[in-house]
Amino acid sequence: MTTKPTNPKDKMGIKKVPLSTVPEPVIAEVGLALFEGARKYGRHNYRVSGILASVYYDALRRHIGAWWEGEDIDRDSQLSHVTKAISSLVVLRDAMMNDMWVDDRPPKSKAGWVDDMNKKAVEIIEKYPDVVEPFTEDLAEKEYLPQDRMGDIIHEGDILEYDPSKEGLAEFVGRRGVVMVEDGIYFLRWWSKPEHSGSAPMDSELTNGVNQLWRLV
């Protein structure tokens, strides 16, 4: 139920600014980002001193660019680059609304340039209709990191169990080992016999891609 027929405030309330649509955790993070600025420069300094649009545009592009290239956290603030980018837009928009900004944008581009680019994008799609999957960080990990026989990525400290999918040495089935990394090389330290038998451990290098004889425990 979104309204109460017996409450006359409901009919008026739904016609006002819907602040409930804004996620509070994001607002809280933006508050931290602006609090950092307040500690360094004074709270709401931008409403008094004003801002240059280009400064906040540059900050926005730096943060969102760093995030897009795989760096999640801003090193200085230890906040998300996305949060820092949002904060840049918040300050810029507030300055615009309060007429405290200097519009130093370049001369306007020709109207409709985005539509022209969109048409060219459509032409490319029509020329190459078969989609090739993008190379993502997850795909890169799967290509350059070892995986168990189920295709799950193996990390240092993981426990693997000898579990051949088709062929293997039956007496080793069920034996376990721990994944170790030295000089960037992944290998498994395991025992051909139960550890309590006093047998020496064996080191088996784990190849990039799927390792058919092992599975994560």
N, C-alpha and C positions, 0 to 999 in steps of 0.2 A: 504494500500500500504506500503510495507516494504523497497522498493528501488526506486530510481529515475533514469530511463535509461539515462537521460541527464547529470547526475553528475558522472564524472569518479572516484570520491573518494569512491563512494559506493562499487564498486567492490573490492577495496583494503581494505576498512574499515571493511567489513564483515569477512575478513580473520584474523583480529587482536583480541586480548583478549577482550571478550564481557563483559565489566564492567557493561553494562546496565542490565545484568541479576541479579545483586546483589541488593536486596531491600534496599533502602536508610534508611528507619526507623530503620532497624536492625543495619546497619552500624553506625547510629547516637548513638544508645544505646551502642554499643560496644565502640564507641569513649568516651562516658561518663565513662564507666567502666575503660578504659585505662587511662582516664584523672585522675580518682581517684588514680590509681597507680602512675601516673606521679607526682601528688602533694605529695604523701607520699615518693616515692623512687627516683624521677627524671625521666624525660621522656626518653624512650628508654634505661633505665639502663640495660636491659637484653642483649642489643647488645654489651655492654662493659664488664659487670661483668659475663655474661653467666648465665645459669640456669641448675638445675638438673631436668631431665625428670620426676622423681618420684614426685617432689613437685607439678608440674602442672597436672600430672595425678591424684594425690590425690585431688587437688582443683577441678578438673573437676568432679570427682566422688562425692565429697561432695555436690557440687551445684546441679548436675543433680539428685542425690539421694534425696536431700531435696525437689526438685521440684516434683519428681515422688511421693513422700510421702505426697504431698498436700500443701507444703509451697511454695507459688508463689514468694514471695519477700524476698531477702536477707536483714536481719535486719541491718547489718552494712552500706551497700551502698544504701539501699532502691531501688535497681534495681532488675530486674527479675533474679532469679537463673539461668535461661536459658542463659541470657545475660552474666552473670559471667562465666558460663561454656564455652560459645563461646570465651570469652576473654582469658580464660586459653589456649584454643587451638590455638588462634591467636598468643599469645606470644611463645608457644611451637614451632609452625610451623615456625615462623620468626627466632627463635634461631637455628632451624635445618637448614633452608635455608642459614643462615649466619655462620654456623659452630661454634655456640656459645653455645652449649649444651653439657652436660655430659650425656652420655647414660648409666644410671644406672638401666636399665631394668634387670630382672632376666634372667638366662639362658633360651634359647628358649625352648618352649614346642615342643612336637612331632608334626611334620607336619601332617596336616589333622585332627586335633582334633575337629575343628568346624564341618567338614563334618560328623565325627562320631557322634557328638551330634545331628546334624540335622537328621541323620538316626534314632536315638533313638526317636526323637520327632515325626517322621512319624509313628513309631511303636505304640506310645501312642495314636496318632490320630486314627489309624486303630483299636486299641483295644477298644477305647471309641468314636465311630463315632458320637454319639448324643451330640451336643454342648450345654453346660449349660451356660447361660448368665453370664458374669462376674459381681462381686459385685463392683460397682463403687460408687464414692462419691454421685452422683445423686440418685442412688438407695438407698443408706444409708439415705439420707435426706428424701426420700419418705417413708421409713420404720419408721423412728424415729421422724418425724415432722408431725403435723396435716395437712390435706388436705381438701379442700372444696369438694363439691359433684361432681365436674368436674375433681377432681384429681390434682388440682393445689395446690402447697405448700403454706401454710399460714404462714405469718411472723408477728412479733410484729408491731402494728400500722396499719395493714390492716383493711379495712372496709368490714364486711360481712353482707349479707342480708338473712333474713329467706326465704327460697325457697325450700320447701320439694319436693323431686322428685316424691313421690307417695302419702304418707300420711302425715298428719300434722294438726296443728290447723289453720284453715282458717283465723281466726282473726289476727294471727301473721304474715301472709304473707306480705312481703315487709318491715317488721321492720328491722332496722339495728343496728349494734353494732361495737365496736372497739376491736381489738385483743390486749390483754395485757399478759405480762409474769411476773410471780413472783416465785422465787425459782425454775426456770426451768419448771414451769407448765403454759401451755397455757390455757387461758380462754377468753371468750367473755363477755364484759360488754355491756348489751343491755337493752332496755326498753320494757316491755310487752304492754305499751300504748305509744302514742306519748310523747316525752320528755316534750313538752310544757304543758302537762296536769298535771305536777307535780308529776308523778308517780316515785317511787324509782327504780333505776337501778337493773337489775338482772345479776348475774355472772354465766355463764355456762361453765364448763370445756370442752375444746376441746380435744378429744381423738386423739392418734396417728393413722395415717391412715385416711381413708375417713370419713368425717362428712357429712352425707347425707342431713341434714336439712339446711345447709348454703352454700352460694356461694359468691365468691369474687366479689366486685363491681368494 
